[in-house]
Amino acid sequence: MMQRCAIVIILALALAVTRAQAITLEELKGVSIQASSTYNMRIRRAEGEFNTQMTMVLKFKIDEEGRIFGENTRTVTTPHGPRSKSLPMKARIGKPGEPAAGGHGLWLIDGQKLVVLRAFETGGFKGEIEFEGSNSVMTCTYRAPFVREEGKGDIRAQESVVGGPVTVLNATQTSSDCRVAR
């Protein structure tokens, strides 16, 4: 009986390891992705500290050479109603770059995830698009926390949706959505 249980466990682990193999650039070529996340935030700007909500939507395509083309649209609530800002996305998987919103960025493949790392003046952002399935049956999930830089305090960026610098005092991702198409 113990031997039978051990065989079942080994088979289950083997199947899990097989499924956990890394996604490849070859599998991502020609894929269109839309990943969105919504955050409840506490921020500081020149006019003071306040609570806000931000929704960020990434829409992009990956070409044969691992280049990413698309746009990043951020919408925030303000005392004067919602404000949006769309910026182009141009990057190459595995090559550091400077996003249109400022700072530094890097896209990379990590296991089953396509990861975008953004560094701001202090702190940053880590977006993880995790894939399941392959080719025409591929699905994705999106997790995208803001991250603090050790020893630097709050997250600060020079460019905000409404213009000028912003300090993120707290950001909690409250929802996300991810879609992939060929």
LUMBA-567535 format. One record per residue (C-alpha): residue number from 1; residue in three letters; chain; x, y, z. Coordinates in steps of 0.05 Angstrom, whole numbers, plus 5000, padded with zeros to 4 digits. Each point is the difference from the previous one (the first is absolute). Example, Ala and Ser with C-alpha at 12.3 -4.5 7.8 and 13.67 -1.06 7.14 Angstrom:
2
[1; 'ALA'; 'A'; [5246; 4910; 5156]]
[2; 'SER'; 'A'; [5027; 5069; 4987]]
***
This chain:
182
[1; 'MET'; 'A'; [5000; 5000; 5000]]
[2; 'MET'; 'A'; [5057; 5049; 5018]]
[3; 'GLN'; 'A'; [5035; 4984; 4935]]
[4; 'ARG'; 'A'; [4936; 5015; 4960]]
[5; 'CYS'; 'A'; [4992; 5067; 5036]]
[6; 'ALA'; 'A'; [5072; 5018; 4986]]
[7; 'ILE'; 'A'; [4991; 4985; 4926]]
[8; 'VAL'; 'A'; [4938; 5044; 4997]]
[9; 'ILE'; 'A'; [5037; 5057; 5035]]
[10; 'ILE'; 'A'; [5060; 4993; 4953]]
[11; 'LEU'; 'A'; [4954; 5001; 4939]]
[12; 'ALA'; 'A'; [4964; 5061; 5026]]
[13; 'LEU'; 'A'; [5066; 5036; 5012]]
[14; 'ALA'; 'A'; [5026; 4981; 4931]]
[15; 'LEU'; 'A'; [4937; 5028; 4968]]
[16; 'ALA'; 'A'; [5007; 5064; 5041]]
[17; 'VAL'; 'A'; [5073; 5008; 4979]]
[18; 'THR'; 'A'; [4983; 4988; 4927]]
[19; 'ARG'; 'A'; [4946; 5054; 5003]]
[20; 'ALA'; 'A'; [5047; 5049; 5036]]
[21; 'GLN'; 'A'; [5049; 5003; 4942]]
[22; 'ALA'; 'A'; [5017; 5070; 4979]]
[23; 'ILE'; 'A'; [4961; 5036; 4946]]
[24; 'THR'; 'A'; [5044; 5017; 4941]]
[25; 'LEU'; 'A'; [5007; 5061; 4955]]
[26; 'GLU'; 'A'; [4979; 4954; 4943]]
[27; 'GLU'; 'A'; [4933; 4988; 5035]]
[28; 'LEU'; 'A'; [4990; 5075; 5011]]
[29; 'LYS'; 'A'; [5014; 5023; 4929]]
[30; 'GLY'; 'A'; [4939; 5031; 4969]]
[31; 'VAL'; 'A'; [4962; 5001; 5065]]
[32; 'SER'; 'A'; [4956; 5060; 5019]]
[33; 'ILE'; 'A'; [4991; 5013; 5074]]
[34; 'GLN'; 'A'; [4955; 5045; 5040]]
[35; 'ALA'; 'A'; [5015; 5002; 5074]]
[36; 'SER'; 'A'; [4965; 5048; 5048]]
[37; 'SER'; 'A'; [5004; 5013; 5074]]
[38; 'THR'; 'A'; [4964; 5047; 5048]]
[39; 'TYR'; 'A'; [5031; 5029; 5063]]
[40; 'ASN'; 'A'; [4976; 5036; 5061]]
[41; 'MET'; 'A'; [5055; 5050; 5015]]
[42; 'ARG'; 'A'; [5021; 5054; 5049]]
[43; 'ILE'; 'A'; [5045; 5050; 4964]]
[44; 'ARG'; 'A'; [5034; 5067; 5012]]
[45; 'ARG'; 'A'; [5005; 5054; 4948]]
[46; 'ALA'; 'A'; [5016; 5075; 5004]]
[47; 'GLU'; 'A'; [4928; 5014; 5021]]
[48; 'GLY'; 'A'; [5001; 4951; 5058]]
[49; 'GLU'; 'A'; [4986; 4928; 5020]]
[50; 'PHE'; 'A'; [4937; 4964; 4978]]
[51; 'ASN'; 'A'; [4969; 4933; 4984]]
[52; 'THR'; 'A'; [4989; 4981; 4927]]
[53; 'GLN'; 'A'; [4985; 4941; 4956]]
[54; 'MET'; 'A'; [5042; 4984; 4939]]
[55; 'THR'; 'A'; [4986; 4951; 4943]]
[56; 'MET'; 'A'; [5058; 4981; 4955]]
[57; 'VAL'; 'A'; [4988; 4965; 4934]]
[58; 'LEU'; 'A'; [5058; 4970; 4959]]
[59; 'LYS'; 'A'; [4982; 4982; 4928]]
[60; 'PHE'; 'A'; [5057; 4973; 4959]]
[61; 'LYS'; 'A'; [5024; 4950; 4948]]
[62; 'ILE'; 'A'; [5065; 4961; 4998]]
[63; 'ASP'; 'A'; [5034; 4993; 4932]]
[64; 'GLU'; 'A'; [5047; 4946; 4972]]
[65; 'GLU'; 'A'; [5061; 5034; 5029]]
[66; 'GLY'; 'A'; [4973; 5007; 5071]]
[67; 'ARG'; 'A'; [4982; 5073; 4991]]
[68; 'ILE'; 'A'; [4940; 5027; 5038]]
[69; 'PHE'; 'A'; [4956; 5053; 4968]]
[70; 'GLY'; 'A'; [4938; 5029; 5031]]
[71; 'GLU'; 'A'; [4974; 5050; 5050]]
[72; 'ASN'; 'A'; [4993; 5010; 5075]]
[73; 'THR'; 'A'; [4938; 5039; 5022]]
[74; 'ARG'; 'A'; [4994; 5023; 5072]]
[75; 'THR'; 'A'; [4935; 5029; 5026]]
[76; 'VAL'; 'A'; [4996; 5033; 5069]]
[77; 'THR'; 'A'; [4944; 5030; 5041]]
[78; 'THR'; 'A'; [5013; 5072; 5019]]
[79; 'PRO'; 'A'; [4959; 5053; 5037]]
[80; 'HIS'; 'A'; [4983; 5026; 4930]]
[81; 'GLY'; 'A'; [4977; 4932; 4972]]
[82; 'PRO'; 'A'; [5037; 4945; 4964]]
[83; 'ARG'; 'A'; [5064; 5016; 4961]]
[84; 'SER'; 'A'; [5034; 4954; 4951]]
[85; 'LYS'; 'A'; [5068; 4998; 4967]]
[86; 'SER'; 'A'; [5022; 4952; 4945]]
[87; 'LEU'; 'A'; [5072; 4990; 4982]]
[88; 'PRO'; 'A'; [5032; 4956; 4947]]
[89; 'MET'; 'A'; [5035; 4936; 5021]]
[90; 'LYS'; 'A'; [5063; 4979; 4962]]
[91; 'ALA'; 'A'; [5047; 4949; 5029]]
[92; 'ARG'; 'A'; [5039; 4937; 4984]]
[93; 'ILE'; 'A'; [4997; 4939; 5045]]
[94; 'GLY'; 'A'; [5066; 4993; 5036]]
[95; 'LYS'; 'A'; [5026; 5070; 4984]]
[96; 'PRO'; 'A'; [4998; 5058; 5050]]
[97; 'GLY'; 'A'; [4966; 5063; 4976]]
[98; 'GLU'; 'A'; [4970; 5067; 5020]]
[99; 'PRO'; 'A'; [4923; 5000; 4998]]
[100; 'ALA'; 'A'; [4962; 5061; 4975]]
[101; 'ALA'; 'A'; [4974; 5012; 5071]]
[102; 'GLY'; 'A'; [5072; 5007; 5025]]
[103; 'GLY'; 'A'; [5046; 4958; 5043]]
[104; 'HIS'; 'A'; [5031; 4935; 4976]]
[105; 'GLY'; 'A'; [4967; 4936; 4978]]
[106; 'LEU'; 'A'; [5014; 4928; 4982]]
[107; 'TRP'; 'A'; [4956; 4945; 4972]]
[108; 'LEU'; 'A'; [5022; 4928; 5011]]
[109; 'ILE'; 'A'; [4974; 4929; 4999]]
[110; 'ASP'; 'A'; [5002; 4965; 5068]]
[111; 'GLY'; 'A'; [4971; 4929; 4999]]
[112; 'GLN'; 'A'; [4927; 5005; 4978]]
[113; 'LYS'; 'A'; [5000; 5076; 5008]]
[114; 'LEU'; 'A'; [5014; 5061; 4958]]
[115; 'VAL'; 'A'; [5026; 5051; 5050]]
[116; 'VAL'; 'A'; [5007; 5075; 4994]]
[117; 'LEU'; 'A'; [5044; 5035; 5051]]
[118; 'ARG'; 'A'; [4996; 5076; 5006]]
[119; 'ALA'; 'A'; [5047; 5042; 5042]]
[120; 'PHE'; 'A'; [4977; 5070; 5020]]
[121; 'GLU'; 'A'; [5039; 5055; 5035]]
[122; 'THR'; 'A'; [4991; 4955; 5062]]
[123; 'GLY'; 'A'; [4963; 4935; 5001]]
[124; 'GLY'; 'A'; [4967; 4968; 4941]]
[125; 'PHE'; 'A'; [4950; 4953; 4970]]
[126; 'LYS'; 'A'; [5000; 4926; 4983]]
[127; 'GLY'; 'A'; [4948; 4974; 4952]]
[128; 'GLU'; 'A'; [4994; 4925; 4991]]
[129; 'ILE'; 'A'; [4958; 4970; 4944]]
[130; 'GLU'; 'A'; [4996; 4925; 5014]]
[131; 'PHE'; 'A'; [4980; 4954; 4943]]
[132; 'GLU'; 'A'; [4964; 4933; 5000]]
[133; 'GLY'; 'A'; [4988; 4956; 4940]]
[134; 'SER'; 'A'; [5033; 5009; 4933]]
[135; 'ASN'; 'A'; [4988; 5028; 4931]]
[136; 'SER'; 'A'; [4925; 5011; 4986]]
[137; 'VAL'; 'A'; [4978; 4979; 5070]]
[138; 'MET'; 'A'; [5046; 5047; 5038]]
[139; 'THR'; 'A'; [4972; 5039; 5060]]
[140; 'CYS'; 'A'; [5033; 5048; 5048]]
[141; 'THR'; 'A'; [4995; 5033; 5068]]
[142; 'TYR'; 'A'; [5030; 5066; 5021]]
[143; 'ARG'; 'A'; [5031; 5021; 5066]]
[144; 'ALA'; 'A'; [5032; 5069; 5004]]
[145; 'PRO'; 'A'; [5023; 5027; 5067]]
[146; 'PHE'; 'A'; [5036; 5065; 5012]]
[147; 'VAL'; 'A'; [5065; 4987; 5038]]
[148; 'ARG'; 'A'; [5040; 5040; 5049]]
[149; 'GLU'; 'A'; [5075; 5007; 4994]]
[150; 'GLU'; 'A'; [5035; 4977; 5063]]
[151; 'GLY'; 'A'; [5024; 5058; 5042]]
[152; 'LYS'; 'A'; [4967; 5053; 4955]]
[153; 'GLY'; 'A'; [4931; 5008; 5031]]
[154; 'ASP'; 'A'; [4941; 5017; 4955]]
[155; 'ILE'; 'A'; [4993; 4986; 4925]]
[156; 'ARG'; 'A'; [5014; 5063; 4960]]
[157; 'ALA'; 'A'; [4991; 5013; 4926]]
[158; 'GLN'; 'A'; [5015; 5063; 4961]]
[159; 'GLU'; 'A'; [4940; 4993; 4954]]
[160; 'SER'; 'A'; [4928; 4989; 5021]]
[161; 'VAL'; 'A'; [4935; 4994; 4960]]
[162; 'VAL'; 'A'; [4982; 5072; 5014]]
[163; 'GLY'; 'A'; [5072; 5025; 4991]]
[164; 'GLY'; 'A'; [5056; 5013; 5048]]
[165; 'PRO'; 'A'; [5030; 4956; 5054]]
[166; 'VAL'; 'A'; [4961; 4953; 5044]]
[167; 'THR'; 'A'; [5016; 4961; 5063]]
[168; 'VAL'; 'A'; [4964; 4934; 5011]]
[169; 'LEU'; 'A'; [4989; 4992; 5074]]
[170; 'ASN'; 'A'; [4959; 4936; 4993]]
[171; 'ALA'; 'A'; [4974; 4960; 4941]]
[172; 'THR'; 'A'; [4956; 4938; 5005]]
[173; 'GLN'; 'A'; [4981; 4962; 4938]]
[174; 'THR'; 'A'; [4925; 4986; 5006]]
[175; 'SER'; 'A'; [4986; 4965; 4934]]
[176; 'SER'; 'A'; [5032; 4978; 4935]]
[177; 'ASP'; 'A'; [4983; 4970; 4933]]
[178; 'CYS'; 'A'; [5042; 4968; 4946]]
[179; 'ARG'; 'A'; [4983; 4979; 4929]]
[180; 'VAL'; 'A'; [5044; 4969; 4947]]
[181; 'ALA'; 'A'; [4984; 4992; 4926]]
[182; 'ARG'; 'A'; [5036; 4977; 4937]]
***
